[in-house]
């Protein structure tokens, strides 16, 4: 599997690039890959069939400059900003059950946390918890022989904004962050190294490639 840090992407570009990567993989144009990126500004990502009016306080989002984007995968609406790192893993569909695939990828996040000295655990079907609270969630899409699974790792948690923009409001006790666990915000390069270590367990090898290889827009 190849690895690429795409740096900071505009919210609209990030969801388009995820879809292009999936289609390129399905066509055989790129190999199995995991990319990570940070969004340049706050955004709400709607699942494939989410209804914006029922998921987002649109007036609040407009006042606060929060983008609304729609991702390729299913699931509920999520809030992300510069204080979260997003990963997208794309690989060949081996016909495994959905939960088995979620676990395989989420175990890579658990491994990344372990690299940072944090004990995480996989919670079916698509979350990673630390001390019983969510630090990473994910969603999945299958397309013509390929699987895309993407999710976020919460570095710092802007719960006030998240609770204000999402409908229904999230519970304050539901999430945690690297900042909360470690007492400070880790350097981005340290988080990247941890993610590389975690995803190296996916199929035993991980080869780094430059950003330009997998930013397809």
C-alpha positions in Angstrom: 0.0 0.0 0.0 1.2 3.5 -0.8 1.0 6.5 1.6 0.7 10.2 0.7 0.2 13.3 2.9 -1.9 15.7 0.8 -1.4 18.6 3.3 -4.3 21.1 3.6 -7.2 20.8 1.1 -10.3 22.9 0.6 -13.4 21.0 1.8 -14.9 20.9 -1.6 -11.7 19.7 -3.2 -11.2 17.0 -0.6 -14.5 15.2 -1.3 -14.0 15.5 -5.0 -10.5 14.0 -4.7 -11.7 11.1 -2.6 -14.2 10.2 -5.3 -11.6 10.5 -8.1 -9.2 8.3 -6.2 -11.8 5.6 -5.8 -12.7 5.7 -9.5 -9.0 5.7 -10.5 -8.4 2.7 -8.3 -11.4 0.9 -9.8 -10.0 1.5 -13.3 -6.6 0.2 -12.3 -4.9 3.6 -12.7 -3.6 3.7 -9.1 -2.6 0.9 -6.6 -3.9 0.5 -3.0 -3.3 3.8 -1.2 -3.9 5.7 2.0 -3.9 9.5 1.9 -4.2 11.9 4.8 -5.1 15.6 4.7 -6.4 18.4 6.8 -9.2 20.6 5.7 -8.4 24.3 5.3 -11.5 25.5 7.1 -14.5 24.1 9.0 -17.0 22.0 7.1 -19.9 19.7 7.6 -19.6 16.5 5.5 -23.0 15.0 4.6 -23.4 11.3 4.0 -24.6 10.1 0.6 -28.2 10.3 1.5 -28.2 12.8 4.4 -30.7 15.6 4.1 -29.0 18.9 4.8 -32.0 20.7 6.3 -32.4 17.8 8.8 -28.7 17.5 9.6 -27.3 21.0 9.7 -28.3 24.4 11.2 -27.8 26.1 7.8 -28.2 29.6 9.2 -25.5 29.0 11.8 -23.2 27.4 9.2 -23.6 30.4 6.9 -22.9 32.9 9.7 -19.8 31.0 10.8 -18.5 30.4 7.3 -18.8 26.6 7.6 -18.9 24.8 4.3 -21.4 22.1 3.5 -20.1 19.2 1.3 -21.4 15.8 0.4 -19.1 12.8 0.5 -19.2 9.6 -1.6 -19.9 7.3 1.4 -23.0 6.9 3.6 -23.5 7.7 7.2 -24.6 10.8 9.2 -23.3 14.3 8.9 -20.0 15.1 10.6 -18.2 18.3 11.5 -14.5 18.7 10.8 -12.0 21.5 10.8 -8.2 22.2 10.8 -8.0 20.4 14.2 -8.8 17.1 12.7 -6.9 14.9 10.3 -8.8 12.9 7.7 -7.6 9.7 6.1 -8.9 8.0 3.0 -7.9 4.3 2.4 -8.6 2.8 -1.0 -8.0 -0.9 -1.7 -9.2 -3.9 -3.6 -12.6 -5.4 -2.6 -12.0 -9.0 -1.5 -15.6 -9.6 -0.9 -15.2 -9.4 2.9 -18.2 -8.4 5.1 -18.5 -4.7 5.7 -17.8 -4.9 9.4 -14.6 -7.0 8.8 -13.3 -4.2 6.5 -14.2 -1.5 9.0 -12.3 -3.4 11.7 -9.2 -3.9 9.5 -8.9 -0.2 8.8 -9.9 1.0 12.3 -7.3 -1.3 13.7 -4.7 0.8 11.8 -6.0 3.8 13.7 -5.7 1.9 17.0 -2.1 1.1 15.9 -1.4 4.8 15.2 -2.7 5.7 18.7 -0.5 3.0 20.3 2.5 4.6 18.5 1.6 7.8 20.4 1.4 5.9 23.7 -2.5 5.9 23.7 -4.6 2.8 24.2 -7.5 2.8 21.8 -10.1 0.2 20.9 -12.3 -0.6 18.0 -16.0 -0.3 18.6 -18.2 -1.8 15.9 -19.2 -0.8 13.4 -17.0 2.1 12.5 -15.5 3.9 15.5 -12.3 4.0 17.5 -12.6 4.9 21.2 -10.2 6.0 23.9 -11.5 5.6 27.5 -14.9 4.9 26.2 -15.1 8.1 24.1 -14.9 8.5 20.3 -11.7 9.8 18.8 -12.2 8.5 15.3 -15.2 7.6 13.1 -15.3 6.3 9.6 -17.6 5.6 6.6 -17.3 3.3 3.6 -18.2 2.9 -0.1 -17.7 0.0 -2.5 -17.4 0.8 -6.2 -16.7 -1.7 -9.0 -14.2 -3.9 -7.2 -12.7 -1.2 -5.0 -13.4 -0.1 -1.4 -13.0 3.4 0.0 -13.0 3.9 3.7 -12.4 7.4 5.1 -12.6 8.9 8.5 -11.2 11.5 10.9 -8.8 11.5 13.8 -9.8 14.2 16.3 -6.7 16.2 17.2 -8.5 19.0 19.1 -12.2 19.1 19.7 -14.3 22.2 19.0 -17.4 20.8 20.7 -19.2 24.1 20.9 -19.2 24.6 17.1 -20.0 21.0 16.4 -22.9 21.0 18.8 -24.2 24.3 17.3 -24.1 23.3 13.7 -25.2 19.7 13.7 -28.8 18.5 14.2 -29.4 16.7 16.5 -26.8 18.1 18.8 -24.0 15.8 19.8 -23.5 14.9 23.5 -20.6 16.7 25.1 -19.3 13.5 26.6 -19.3 11.5 23.4 -15.9 12.5 21.9 -12.3 13.1 23.0 -9.2 14.3 21.3 -5.4 13.9 21.2 -5.1 17.3 22.9 -7.4 16.2 25.8 -5.6 12.8 26.2 -2.0 14.1 25.9 -2.4 17.5 27.5 -1.3 19.4 24.5 -1.7 19.3 20.7 0.9 17.0 19.1 3.0 18.2 16.2 1.4 17.3 12.8 4.5 15.5 11.7 4.3 13.3 14.8 0.7 12.4 14.0 1.7 11.6 10.4 4.4 9.3 11.5 2.0 7.6 13.9 -0.5 7.1 11.1 2.2 5.7 8.8 3.1 3.2 11.5 -0.5 2.3 12.0 -1.3 1.7 8.3 1.9 -0.2 7.8 0.1 -3.1 9.4 -2.6 -3.1 6.7 -0.7 -5.4 4.4 2.8 -5.4 5.8 4.3 -2.7 3.7 3.8 1.0 3.3 5.6 3.1 0.6 5.5 6.9 0.8 4.7 8.9 -2.3 4.5 12.7 -2.9 1.3 14.7 -2.7 1.1 15.3 -6.4 0.7 11.6 -7.1 -2.7 11.4 -5.4 -4.2 14.8 -5.6 -6.1 14.3 -8.8 -8.0 17.6 -9.3 
